[in-house]
């Protein structure tokens, strides 16, 4: 396989991965950005930091009437096991989109 064909296939694969990821989101990207901002604020307050739970994520979901169980399952499947991992792993994936 020549270099150009390989690059084309890799690009197509990356685009398909992005499309699949975006279609899998439990709510829209604007709300995710709001979640990330909320977590940044909460985790930065008075040096509280993360307590290895999803308490702030859950609070955000509840406050915004978002599907809690579906969203938490999705976050777990995508590396968001606690509030700081939602920021590190999920925001990181979305930034690459």
C-alpha positions in Angstrom: 0.0 0.0 0.0 1.4 3.4 -0.9 1.9 6.2 1.5 -0.9 8.4 0.1 -3.5 5.6 0.2 -2.5 4.8 3.8 -2.9 8.4 4.9 -6.3 8.6 3.2 -7.4 5.4 5.0 -6.2 6.7 8.3 -8.0 10.0 7.8 -11.2 8.3 6.9 -10.9 6.0 9.9 -10.3 9.1 12.2 -13.4 10.8 10.7 -15.5 7.7 11.3 -14.3 7.4 14.9 -15.2 11.1 15.5 -18.6 10.7 14.0 -19.3 7.6 16.1 -18.1 9.3 19.2 -20.3 12.4 18.6 -23.3 10.3 17.9 -22.8 8.3 21.1 -23.0 11.5 23.3 -25.9 11.3 25.8 -26.5 15.0 25.4 -25.3 17.8 23.2 -21.8 19.2 23.0 -22.8 22.7 24.4 -24.1 21.0 27.5 -20.9 19.0 27.8 -18.9 22.3 27.6 -21.2 23.7 30.4 -20.5 20.5 32.4 -16.7 20.9 32.0 -16.9 24.6 33.0 -19.0 23.6 36.1 -16.5 20.9 37.1 -13.6 23.3 36.6 -15.3 25.7 39.0 -16.3 23.1 41.6 -13.1 21.2 41.6 -11.1 24.5 41.9 -13.2 26.0 44.8 -11.1 26.4 47.9 -8.8 23.7 46.8 -11.5 21.0 47.3 -10.3 18.9 44.4 -11.7 15.5 43.4 -12.9 13.0 46.0 -13.0 10.1 43.5 -16.7 10.4 43.0 -19.0 11.8 40.4 -20.9 14.0 42.9 -20.5 17.3 40.9 -21.3 15.5 37.6 -24.4 14.0 39.1 -25.5 17.4 40.5 -25.0 19.0 37.1 -27.0 16.3 35.4 -29.8 16.6 37.9 -29.9 20.4 37.8 -30.1 20.3 34.0 -32.7 17.5 33.9 -30.4 15.3 31.9 -30.6 11.5 31.7 -28.6 10.5 34.7 -28.1 6.8 34.4 -27.6 6.8 30.7 -25.1 9.7 31.0 -23.2 8.1 33.9 -23.0 4.8 32.0 -21.7 6.6 28.9 -19.1 8.5 31.0 -17.9 5.3 32.6 -17.5 3.7 29.2 -15.4 6.7 28.1 -13.1 6.9 31.1 -15.1 9.3 33.3 -15.1 7.4 36.6 -14.9 10.5 38.8 -15.3 14.2 38.3 -11.6 14.9 37.5 -11.6 12.0 35.0 -14.6 13.5 33.3 -12.5 16.5 32.8 -9.2 14.8 31.9 -10.6 11.9 29.7 -13.9 13.1 28.2 -13.0 16.7 27.8 -9.7 15.6 26.3 -11.5 13.4 23.8 -13.9 16.2 22.9 -11.1 18.7 22.5 -9.6 16.5 19.8 -12.9 16.5 17.9 
